[in-house]
Amino acid sequence: MNAAVLDTELYRSGAEEDRQAFANELVQSLARCGFVKLVNHGIADSLVKELFDWARRFFELSAAQKEVIAHPDSPDPQRGWSRIGAEKTSRLFSHGASSRNATDAREHFDHGSPFNTQWPNRWPDEQSMPGFREFMESYYAASHQTALMILSAMEMGLGIPAGTFVSKCQGTASEMRLNYYPAINIQELRNGTLSRIHPHADLGVITCLLQDGQGGLEMADREHAGQFIPILSRSRSEMIVNISETFQRWSNGSIPSGVHQVTIPPTMKHVESGIVPARYSCAFFVKADWTAPAGALTPFVGEKNPAQYKEMTALEYHQWRLATAY
């Protein structure tokens, strides 16, 4: 059960039958395993390289410099820097009390739309990171446009009215995250209380991820409970898209969210001792507008398919779920 690798150029500039074929395969992969890989998605390789360069520069700042823009422990949308252990993803998808306090061995930087004034971004001092804010804001805009294109293709693949998803993601709710996983002794990742990211599902609509070549990202194997399958990228520009919890609710459970984790890379699975190299990734969390519904949408509800989820706004759902992670 592997995620399909699709050429987005077919949807961006292909004939109508090519666009429909791409959309169909996109939905099939997402419905089958919760994930898909996209190439030629419209974000240039040069921008991806610059993105990872900025990520390294940010996480090389001193702890004191990053602490100034630290995200407070709260269910509000994340802004600024989160130290190692600040967010516990195990609480989002735990199956017992023993796993609820397991720690994530990573730090991350989050920012939202520059037009979101309700939860303003926290940026490092311009003197210490000149150009960082400007680049990240422009990259956010490019990611948002790519995400809307993907949602549009999903509408086509599902055969539902155009705008069903896109119209609910036009605002300023989506978030960008830079992840840094420091080098770590492999034994620390095997003791059960520490992981790079514990198994969880994201909270938004979809997530668009870029990762370096270190490996370690895995998706839950839906055909074998409790097992995970590595998700490798052929390059940093290959975009990994996964279904998130809000979309699962929108689809009335027909397209489940993609549970995933970050753990020991495949090349080190059988190594007894050693250091797992540092890892970087960048996630664009596509989120519904805060006032948009987070319950089942009309195309997925019928007499034989009653709504499975409680009605609430996307913000109410987000805050309810995120409160468990801090």
Secondary structure, DSSP 8 states (H G I E B T S, - for coil): ----EEETHHHHHS-HHHHHHHHHHHHHHHHHHSEEEEES-S--HHHHHHHHHHHHHHHTS-HHHHHTTB--SSSS---EEE-TTSS-GGGGS-SSGGGTT-EE--EEEEEE-TT--SS------TTTSTTHHHHHHHHHHHHHHHHHHHHHHHHHHHT--TTTTGGGS-SS--EEEEEEE--EEHHHHTSSSEESEEEE--SSSEEEEEE-TT--EEEE-TTSTT-EEE---SSTT-EEEEE-HHHHHHTTTSS----EEE-S-GGGTT-SS-EE--EEEEEEEE---TTSB-S--GGG-BTTB---S---BHHHHHHHHHGGG-
